[in-house]
């Protein structure tokens, strides 16, 4: 439960959108990021892929590290 999966989008070295598994949704940090976060959060397939990544990537590799 103490593992957090974060997936971020960057442009020009600036983070503009992030998915956080602890929140379970995307958060935008710029005007462009906020608009895309709203769009991504309305699409259940995009959210399902990011939520599944914690299970498939993080939990699978935690024992290795």
N, C-alpha and C positions, 0 to 999 in steps of 0.2 A: 504493500500500500504506500510505501514511501518513495516509490519510483515515479518520476514525472517525465513524460515524453513531450518534447518541445520541437515543433517544426516551424521554421521561420523562413520568410521570403525577404530577400535583400535586393536593393537596387542602389548602385553607386555607394556602397558600403553603409547604407542606411536601412535598418529594419523597418519595413512598412506593414507587415502583417505577421501574426504568430498564432499557431494552434498550440494550446496547452491542454494536456490530458487531465490536469487537475480541475480546469474549468469546463472541459468538454466542448469547447467552442473556439472559434477564431476571434482574435482581437486585432483591430487596426490601430496603427500609430500615426498615420498620416491621413489626409483627406482621401487619397486614393485607396489606402489600406482599409479605412473604415467602410467605404463603399463595397470593396471586395469581401470584407469580413461578413457584412450583412448578406451578400449574395451566397457566400460559401455556407453560412450558418442555416440558410433556408433549404439547402440541398442535402437531403439525408444520405445520399450515396457518398458525397465528399466527407461528411462527418464520420460515416461508418468506416471508411478507409483509414482515416487518421486515428480513430479510436482503436481499430484493430492493430495498428502499427505498434502500439504499446505492448500488446500481447505477443505479437509475432517477433518483434525486434528486441525490445527491452527485456522482457521476462525470459526470452530464450537465451539471451547472452549474459544475463546477470550472474549466473553460476560460473561462467567462463572467466569473468573479470573478478 
